Amino acid sequence: MKIALKSILLILALSLSVVSCREEEEKSEIEQLAEEEGAKVKIKDDKVKVKTDDKKIKIKEDDGEIKKKVKVDNDDN
């Protein structure tokens, strides 16, 4: 009985550590975008919009899948 309890606790600890690392990576990407100079960040339910002087980035979660769109403004007309 003790072996089964120890095994369950070990599996639980490992699964929690994997999940917590994944969430940190997602946060760090959004934080990096927000740290750009002059960036404006808007956060709604499942959408994040980042706007800088020369590009617009939209990050959206749709059915568990994260979609990212980048639009770069060119003034080379």
C-alpha beads as a LAMMPS data file, in Angstrom:
LAMMPS data file: protein, C-alpha beads

77 atoms
76 bonds

1 atom types
1 bond types

-500.0 500.0 xlo xhi
-500.0 500.0 ylo yhi
-500.0 500.0 zlo zhi

Masses

1 110.0

Atoms # bond

1 1 1 0.000 0.000 0.000
2 1 1 2.878 2.387 0.796
3 1 1 4.490 1.762 -2.605
4 1 1 1.245 2.592 -4.427
5 1 1 0.833 5.824 -2.453
6 1 1 4.431 6.887 -3.116
7 1 1 4.034 6.125 -6.837
8 1 1 0.858 8.178 -7.091
9 1 1 2.471 11.139 -5.298
10 1 1 5.536 10.956 -7.550
11 1 1 3.418 10.917 -10.729
12 1 1 1.333 13.817 -9.427
13 1 1 4.446 15.896 -8.657
14 1 1 5.945 15.238 -12.100
15 1 1 2.732 16.097 -13.937
16 1 1 2.355 19.371 -12.008
17 1 1 5.911 20.413 -12.801
18 1 1 5.393 19.796 -16.537
19 1 1 2.169 21.826 -16.594
20 1 1 3.673 24.729 -14.661
21 1 1 6.650 24.967 -17.054
22 1 1 4.362 25.124 -20.088
23 1 1 2.393 28.050 -18.675
24 1 1 5.583 29.985 -17.905
25 1 1 6.687 29.791 -21.554
26 1 1 3.392 31.257 -22.786
27 1 1 3.598 34.120 -20.299
28 1 1 7.199 34.918 -21.130
29 1 1 6.402 35.270 -24.856
30 1 1 3.641 37.788 -24.156
31 1 1 5.850 39.624 -21.667
32 1 1 8.627 39.881 -24.270
33 1 1 6.223 41.435 -26.771
34 1 1 4.979 43.881 -24.155
35 1 1 8.532 44.960 -23.273
36 1 1 9.209 46.342 -26.755
37 1 1 9.694 50.084 -26.731
38 1 1 6.433 51.955 -27.303
39 1 1 4.300 48.813 -27.362
40 1 1 0.600 49.053 -26.545
41 1 1 -0.928 45.872 -25.130
42 1 1 -4.641 45.069 -24.996
43 1 1 -5.856 41.900 -23.299
44 1 1 -9.394 40.593 -23.650
45 1 1 -10.897 37.195 -22.755
46 1 1 -8.801 34.957 -25.014
47 1 1 -7.096 37.589 -27.191
48 1 1 -3.903 39.597 -26.782
49 1 1 -3.128 42.518 -29.112
50 1 1 0.277 44.187 -29.186
51 1 1 0.827 47.277 -31.314
52 1 1 4.176 48.949 -31.908
53 1 1 5.227 51.674 -34.333
54 1 1 5.930 49.273 -37.192
55 1 1 3.958 46.066 -36.487
56 1 1 0.748 44.657 -35.050
57 1 1 0.606 41.258 -33.362
58 1 1 -2.563 39.374 -32.468
59 1 1 -2.475 36.244 -30.308
60 1 1 -5.712 34.294 -30.024
61 1 1 -6.582 30.998 -28.372
62 1 1 -9.117 29.027 -30.378
63 1 1 -10.226 25.536 -29.280
64 1 1 -7.055 25.042 -27.255
65 1 1 -4.866 26.072 -30.205
66 1 1 -2.872 29.302 -30.045
67 1 1 -2.886 31.349 -33.256
68 1 1 -0.509 34.240 -33.834
69 1 1 -0.814 36.871 -36.585
70 1 1 1.893 39.427 -37.325
71 1 1 1.339 42.406 -39.591
72 1 1 4.321 44.589 -40.464
73 1 1 3.776 48.126 -41.763
74 1 1 6.179 49.161 -44.514
75 1 1 6.611 52.843 -45.297
76 1 1 8.735 52.194 -48.413
77 1 1 6.091 53.614 -50.806

Bonds

1 1 1 2
2 1 2 3
3 1 3 4
4 1 4 5
5 1 5 6
6 1 6 7
7 1 7 8
8 1 8 9
9 1 9 10
10 1 10 11
11 1 11 12
12 1 12 13
13 1 13 14
14 1 14 15
15 1 15 16
16 1 16 17
17 1 17 18
18 1 18 19
19 1 19 20
20 1 20 21
21 1 21 22
22 1 22 23
23 1 23 24
24 1 24 25
25 1 25 26
26 1 26 27
27 1 27 28
28 1 28 29
29 1 29 30
30 1 30 31
31 1 31 32
32 1 32 33
33 1 33 34
34 1 34 35
35 1 35 36
36 1 36 37
37 1 37 38
38 1 38 39
39 1 39 40
40 1 40 41
41 1 41 42
42 1 42 43
43 1 43 44
44 1 44 45
45 1 45 46
46 1 46 47
47 1 47 48
48 1 48 49
49 1 49 50
50 1 50 51
51 1 51 52
52 1 52 53
53 1 53 54
54 1 54 55
55 1 55 56
56 1 56 57
57 1 57 58
58 1 58 59
59 1 59 60
60 1 60 61
61 1 61 62
62 1 62 63
63 1 63 64
64 1 64 65
65 1 65 66
66 1 66 67
67 1 67 68
68 1 68 69
69 1 69 70
70 1 70 71
71 1 71 72
72 1 72 73
73 1 73 74
74 1 74 75
75 1 75 76
76 1 76 77
